[in-house]
Amino acid sequence: KMHSILLLGFLGLVALAMGFQPTHLPLAPTTGRAACARCASLPTMAAFSKGLDASRPVAASKFVAGSAVPARKRALAGPPKMAASGTGVVVRTASLRVVASSIAAVATWLLVHSAGCGVVVASSIVGLAAGFGLPTPLATAAFCGSFCGMSSAVVAPGAVEAGVLGAGAGSILSALDATNARFLRGYGGRLGAAATLSALVSIAATPSLRRAGLLYQPELAAAAASTASRPATAIAVLATVLGAAVMRGWARGVPRMQGLLKMEAELLDQLVARTTNPVFSASLIGLMAGLGLGSTRPTLAAAAFAGAFVAMSPPDKLGGFRALLVAAAFAGLAQVGLTGIGVGAGGKLGAAAVLGVFATRQLRAAKKKATETIVRATQTLRRE
């Protein structure tokens, strides 16, 4: 009964958040529809996506006839975003994010330990529900919490412990978003990194787990880096790259298929936005990988899930498709490097994705700097 109550609680949070979103606020400027007075006074959703303190009103001219936005750009806007203005709303949003993360962690833990789902499938189910039904701030927090629910039974022996880890991850995520720099904002895997940090803090604060060596086990790290494991590492890297490629293909391909569906335009736009946002898309890739490989090759399913996290990075962070594949390959290697760290902690796939994105960005920066140096040297030689 308690399990059913907790699962219903998560679904209730989805319904609550959907009710919290003003129904008259469109996802994007609509074609042929004049502005209403209430819409003109609300803060822009684009501004909110950059910061919870957005307070600039929407210009009425944005909603006049003929101001249609291309379907692909509307789809990339993601699920509905919660309107925000004032400190009270910011505090309420942060509190809701912590609650969402905690409930999602419990739901994921129950799916794994009570329903018998694999960790990738369980996290994906929670992510699909959150990505489809929750506004972006709550969806990302719930997805973050689901990674805490992926922790082993040693790190999270019960649903309560999983909920505490989820609350910690939600608090870390809210704290990161509260900073002016928005630390690691736009890095794929950032949510998993927050979950991993929460689990590491829990392990460090628990004497029995600390004495068991869960913070770092050099034997596991050495085995993962050994020559015998290189074929498995190569396959995991390929699975990570494939997961990233499929994720990018889904997010970009579905909006282009809108013309094939005979639905009312605004409803179709919302459906596409809800099913192509990063949380839903990554969860869908994880579900497919978990159902297809989870029972026979769980490591490959996890690697594909990590690749989907890499693809959650926006183009301004990674660039084109080639850079995405490079970042996914780095993330696959990072999974091997993180093997002995935080044994049993959830979210390590996301942490590997962050390292992959970071390595790719550093590589691009070094390449750009080298190119500029060569150009300057060439120009100097020509002048001489």
C-alpha positions as CSV (number, residue, x, y, z in Angstrom):
1,K,0.0,0.0,0.0
2,M,2.8,2.4,0.8
3,H,4.4,1.7,-2.5
4,S,1.1,2.5,-4.3
5,I,0.7,5.7,-2.3
6,L,4.2,6.9,-3.2
7,L,3.7,6.2,-6.9
8,L,0.4,7.9,-6.9
9,G,2.1,10.8,-5.1
10,F,4.5,11.2,-8.0
11,L,1.6,11.2,-10.5
12,G,-0.1,13.7,-8.3
13,L,2.9,16.0,-8.5
14,V,2.7,15.8,-12.3
15,A,-0.9,16.8,-12.2
16,L,-0.2,19.5,-9.7
17,A,2.5,21.0,-11.8
18,M,0.4,20.8,-14.9
19,G,-2.3,22.7,-13.1
20,F,0.3,25.3,-11.9
21,Q,1.1,26.2,-15.5
22,P,-1.3,28.9,-16.7
23,T,-3.4,27.2,-19.4
24,H,-3.8,30.4,-21.4
25,L,-0.1,30.9,-21.8
26,P,1.0,29.5,-25.2
27,L,4.3,27.7,-25.8
28,A,5.2,30.1,-28.6
29,P,3.6,32.9,-30.5
30,T,0.6,31.5,-32.3
31,T,-0.4,32.2,-35.9
32,G,-3.4,34.5,-36.5
33,R,-4.1,35.1,-32.8
34,A,-4.1,38.5,-31.2
35,A,-2.6,39.1,-27.8
36,C,-4.6,39.0,-24.6
37,A,-4.0,41.4,-21.8
38,R,-2.9,38.7,-19.4
39,C,-0.3,37.3,-21.8
40,A,1.1,40.8,-22.3
41,S,1.8,41.2,-18.6
42,L,3.5,37.8,-18.0
43,P,7.2,37.3,-18.1
44,T,8.6,35.6,-21.1
45,M,9.2,31.9,-21.0
46,A,12.5,32.3,-22.9
47,A,13.7,34.7,-20.3
48,F,12.7,32.3,-17.5
49,S,14.7,29.5,-19.2
50,K,17.7,31.7,-18.7
51,G,17.0,32.6,-15.1
52,L,14.3,32.2,-12.5
53,D,14.3,35.9,-11.8
54,A,13.0,36.9,-15.2
55,S,10.5,39.7,-15.0
56,R,10.4,41.4,-18.4
57,P,6.9,41.4,-19.8
58,V,6.0,39.9,-23.1
59,A,5.5,42.5,-25.8
60,A,2.0,42.4,-27.2
61,S,3.4,42.7,-30.7
62,K,4.9,39.3,-30.3
63,F,1.4,37.7,-30.5
64,V,0.0,39.6,-33.5
65,A,-1.1,37.7,-36.6
66,G,1.7,36.6,-38.9
67,S,4.3,36.2,-36.1
68,A,4.5,32.5,-36.4
69,V,7.7,30.8,-35.3
70,P,9.0,27.8,-37.4
71,A,7.8,24.5,-36.1
72,R,11.3,23.3,-35.3
73,K,12.0,26.3,-33.1
74,R,8.7,25.9,-31.3
75,A,9.5,22.2,-30.7
76,L,12.9,23.1,-29.3
77,A,11.2,25.3,-26.7
78,G,10.4,22.2,-24.7
79,P,7.5,21.5,-22.3
80,P,5.6,24.3,-20.7
81,K,7.7,26.5,-18.4
82,M,6.5,28.0,-15.1
83,A,5.9,31.7,-15.1
84,A,8.1,33.3,-12.5
85,S,8.3,36.8,-11.0
86,G,9.5,37.7,-7.5
87,T,11.4,36.1,-4.7
88,G,8.3,34.1,-3.5
89,V,7.9,32.3,-6.8
90,V,11.7,31.6,-6.9
91,V,11.6,30.0,-3.4
92,R,8.4,28.1,-4.2
93,T,10.0,26.8,-7.4
94,A,13.2,25.7,-5.6
95,S,11.1,23.9,-3.0
96,L,9.0,22.2,-5.6
97,R,12.2,21.1,-7.4
98,V,13.5,19.5,-4.2
99,V,10.2,17.7,-3.7
100,A,10.1,16.6,-7.3
101,S,13.6,15.2,-7.1
102,S,12.9,13.3,-3.9
103,I,9.6,11.8,-5.1
104,A,11.2,10.8,-8.4
105,A,14.1,9.1,-6.6
106,V,11.6,7.1,-4.5
107,A,9.5,6.2,-7.5
108,T,12.6,5.0,-9.4
109,W,13.8,3.0,-6.4
110,L,10.4,1.3,-6.1
111,L,10.4,0.4,-9.7
112,V,13.8,-1.2,-9.4
113,H,13.4,-3.0,-6.0
114,S,9.7,-3.7,-6.0
115,A,8.6,-3.9,-9.6
116,G,11.8,-5.6,-10.8
117,C,12.6,-3.1,-13.5
118,G,16.2,-2.5,-14.5
119,V,17.8,0.7,-13.3
120,V,17.9,2.2,-16.8
121,V,14.3,1.3,-17.5
122,A,13.1,2.6,-14.1
123,S,14.8,6.0,-14.5
124,S,13.5,6.2,-18.1
125,I,9.9,5.6,-17.0
126,V,10.1,8.4,-14.4
127,G,11.8,10.7,-16.9
128,L,9.2,10.1,-19.6
129,A,6.4,11.0,-17.1
130,A,8.3,14.1,-15.9
131,G,9.4,15.2,-19.4
132,F,5.9,15.0,-20.8
133,G,3.9,16.4,-17.9
134,L,6.0,18.7,-15.9
135,P,7.3,22.2,-16.6
136,T,11.0,22.3,-17.4
137,P,12.3,23.2,-13.9
138,L,10.4,20.4,-12.3
139,A,11.1,17.9,-15.1
140,T,14.8,18.4,-14.9
141,A,14.7,18.1,-11.1
142,A,12.6,14.9,-11.3
143,F,15.0,13.4,-13.9
144,C,17.9,14.3,-11.6
145,G,16.2,12.5,-8.7
146,S,15.5,9.4,-10.8
147,F,19.3,8.9,-11.0
148,C,19.5,8.8,-7.2
149,G,16.9,6.0,-7.3
150,M,19.4,4.1,-9.5
151,S,21.8,3.8,-6.6
152,S,22.6,0.3,-5.4
153,A,20.8,-1.2,-2.4
154,V,24.0,-0.6,-0.3
155,V,24.0,3.1,-0.9
156,A,20.2,3.4,-0.8
157,P,18.9,0.4,1.2
158,G,15.3,1.7,1.3
159,A,12.9,4.1,-0.3
160,V,13.4,6.6,2.5
161,E,17.2,6.7,1.9
162,A,16.5,7.1,-1.9
163,G,14.2,10.0,-1.1
164,V,16.8,11.7,1.0
165,L,19.4,11.3,-1.8
166,G,16.9,12.8,-4.2
167,A,16.2,15.8,-2.0
168,G,20.0,16.3,-1.7
169,A,20.4,16.2,-5.5
170,G,17.5,18.6,-6.0
171,S,19.0,21.0,-3.5
172,I,22.4,20.8,-5.2
173,L,20.7,21.4,-8.6
174,S,18.7,24.4,-7.3
175,A,21.9,25.8,-5.7
176,L,23.8,25.5,-9.0
177,D,20.9,27.2,-10.8
178,A,20.8,30.0,-8.2
179,T,24.4,31.1,-9.0
180,N,24.9,33.9,-11.6
181,A,27.2,31.7,-13.7
182,R,24.7,28.8,-13.7
183,F,27.6,26.3,-13.2
184,L,27.8,23.7,-16.0
185,R,24.5,25.0,-17.5
186,G,24.0,23.4,-20.9
187,Y,26.4,20.5,-20.2
188,G,24.7,17.2,-20.9
189,G,24.8,15.0,-17.8
190,R,24.7,17.9,-15.4
191,L,21.7,16.3,-13.7
192,G,23.5,13.1,-13.2
193,A,26.5,14.9,-11.8
194,A,24.3,16.5,-9.1
195,A,22.9,13.1,-8.2
196,T,26.4,11.6,-8.0
197,L,27.5,14.4,-5.8
198,S,24.6,13.8,-3.5
199,A,25.4,10.1,-3.3
200,L,29.1,10.8,-2.6
201,V,28.2,13.1,0.2
202,S,26.0,10.4,1.7
203,I,28.7,7.8,1.4
204,A,31.3,10.1,3.0
205,A,28.9,10.9,5.8
206,T,28.1,7.2,6.6
207,P,30.9,5.5,8.5
208,S,29.9,2.0,7.4
209,L,29.9,2.9,3.7
210,R,33.1,4.9,4.0
211,R,34.8,1.9,5.7
212,A,33.6,-0.4,3.0
213,G,35.6,1.7,0.5
214,L,32.7,2.8,-1.6
215,L,34.3,6.2,-2.2
216,Y,37.1,4.6,-4.1
217,Q,38.0,1.0,-4.9
218,P,41.3,0.9,-6.7
219,E,40.8,-2.8,-7.6
220,L,37.7,-2.0,-9.7
221,A,39.5,0.9,-11.4
222,A,42.5,-1.3,-12.2
223,A,40.3,-4.1,-13.6
224,A,38.4,-1.6,-15.8
225,A,41.6,-0.1,-17.2
226,S,43.3,-3.5,-17.8
227,T,44.1,-4.8,-21.3
228,A,41.6,-7.6,-21.0
229,S,38.7,-5.1,-20.7
230,R,39.6,-3.1,-23.8
231,P,37.2,-4.9,-26.1
232,A,34.4,-4.3,-23.7
233,T,35.4,-0.6,-23.4
234,A,35.4,-0.2,-27.2
235,I,31.9,-1.7,-27.4
236,A,30.7,0.6,-24.6
237,V,32.1,3.6,-26.4
238,L,30.3,2.6,-29.6
239,A,27.1,2.2,-27.6
240,T,27.5,5.6,-26.1
241,V,28.1,7.2,-29.5
242,L,25.0,5.4,-30.9
243,G,22.8,6.6,-28.0
244,A,23.9,10.2,-28.6
245,A,23.3,9.9,-32.4
246,V,19.8,8.4,-32.0
247,M,18.9,11.0,-29.4
248,R,19.9,13.9,-31.7
249,G,18.0,12.2,-34.6
250,W,14.8,11.9,-32.5
251,A,14.9,15.5,-31.2
252,R,15.4,16.9,-34.7
253,G,13.5,14.4,-36.8
254,V,10.1,14.5,-35.0
255,P,9.5,18.3,-35.6
256,R,10.1,17.7,-39.3
257,M,7.3,15.1,-39.4
258,Q,4.6,17.4,-38.2
259,G,3.1,17.8,-41.6
260,L,2.3,14.1,-41.7
261,L,0.0,14.3,-38.6
262,K,-3.5,15.6,-39.1
263,M,-4.1,17.5,-35.9
264,E,-5.0,21.0,-34.7
265,A,-1.9,23.2,-35.1
266,E,-1.5,24.4,-31.5
267,L,-2.2,20.9,-30.1
268,L,0.3,19.4,-32.5
269,D,2.9,22.0,-31.5
270,Q,2.5,21.2,-27.8
271,L,2.6,17.5,-28.4
272,V,5.9,17.8,-30.4
273,A,7.3,20.1,-27.7
274,R,6.5,17.7,-24.9
275,T,8.0,14.7,-26.8
276,T,11.2,16.3,-28.1
277,N,12.4,18.1,-25.1
278,P,15.8,16.9,-23.6
279,V,14.3,15.0,-20.6
280,F,11.7,13.1,-22.6
281,S,14.0,12.4,-25.5
282,A,16.8,11.1,-23.3
283,S,14.3,9.0,-21.3
284,L,12.9,7.5,-24.5
285,I,16.4,6.5,-25.7
286,G,17.1,5.0,-22.2
287,L,13.8,3.0,-22.3
288,M,14.5,1.6,-25.7
289,A,18.1,0.7,-24.7
290,G,16.9,-0.8,-21.4
291,L,14.2,-2.9,-22.9
292,G,16.4,-4.1,-25.8
293,L,19.7,-4.7,-23.9
294,G,18.9,-4.4,-20.2
295,S,18.3,-8.1,-19.6
296,T,21.3,-9.4,-21.6
297,R,23.8,-6.4,-21.8
298,P,23.0,-4.0,-19.0
299,T,26.3,-2.3,-19.4
300,L,25.6,-1.4,-23.0
301,A,22.1,-0.1,-22.1
302,A,23.7,2.1,-19.5
303,A,26.3,3.3,-22.1
304,A,23.6,4.2,-24.6
305,F,21.7,6.1,-21.8
306,A,24.9,8.1,-21.1
307,G,25.1,8.9,-24.8
308,A,21.6,10.4,-24.6
309,F,22.8,12.6,-21.7
310,V,25.6,13.9,-23.9
311,A,23.0,14.8,-26.6
312,M,21.0,16.9,-24.1
313,S,23.7,19.6,-24.6
314,P,22.5,22.4,-26.8
315,P,24.3,23.2,-30.0
316,D,26.0,26.3,-28.6
317,K,27.8,24.0,-26.1
318,L,28.9,21.3,-28.5
319,G,28.5,22.6,-32.0
320,G,27.7,20.2,-34.8
321,F,27.0,16.5,-35.1
322,R,30.6,15.6,-35.3
323,A,31.4,17.3,-32.1
324,L,28.5,15.4,-30.5
325,L,30.0,12.1,-31.5
326,V,33.4,13.1,-30.2
327,A,31.9,14.1,-26.8
328,A,30.0,10.8,-26.7
329,A,33.2,8.9,-27.3
330,F,34.9,10.8,-24.5
331,A,31.9,10.0,-22.3
332,G,32.3,6.4,-23.0
333,L,35.9,6.5,-21.9
334,A,35.0,8.5,-18.9
335,Q,32.6,5.7,-17.8
336,V,35.6,3.4,-17.5
337,G,37.6,6.1,-15.6
338,L,34.8,6.5,-13.0
339,T,34.4,2.7,-12.4
340,G,36.1,2.6,-9.0
341,I,34.8,6.0,-7.8
342,G,31.5,6.2,-5.8
343,V,30.7,2.5,-6.1
344,G,27.0,2.0,-6.3
345,A,26.2,5.7,-6.5
346,G,23.5,6.7,-9.0
347,G,24.1,9.4,-11.6
348,K,27.6,8.4,-12.7
349,L,26.5,8.0,-16.3
350,G,25.6,11.7,-16.2
351,A,28.9,12.6,-14.6
352,A,30.7,10.7,-17.4
353,A,28.6,12.7,-19.9
354,V,29.7,16.0,-18.3
355,L,33.3,15.0,-18.6
356,G,32.8,14.1,-22.2
357,V,31.3,17.5,-23.0
358,F,34.0,19.3,-21.0
359,A,36.8,17.4,-22.8
360,T,35.2,18.2,-26.2
361,R,34.9,21.9,-25.4
362,Q,38.5,22.0,-24.3
363,L,39.6,20.3,-27.5
364,R,37.6,22.7,-29.6
365,A,39.1,25.7,-27.7
366,A,42.6,24.4,-28.1
367,K,42.0,23.8,-31.8
368,K,40.6,27.3,-32.2
369,K,43.6,28.8,-30.4
370,A,46.1,26.8,-32.5
371,T,44.3,28.0,-35.7
372,E,44.5,31.6,-34.6
373,T,48.1,31.3,-33.7
374,I,48.9,29.8,-37.1
375,V,46.9,32.5,-38.9
376,R,48.8,35.2,-37.0
377,A,52.1,33.6,-37.7
378,T,51.3,33.4,-41.4
379,Q,50.2,37.0,-41.5
380,T,53.4,38.1,-39.8
381,L,55.5,36.1,-42.3
382,R,53.7,37.7,-45.2
383,R,54.2,41.2,-43.9
384,E,57.9,40.5,-43.5
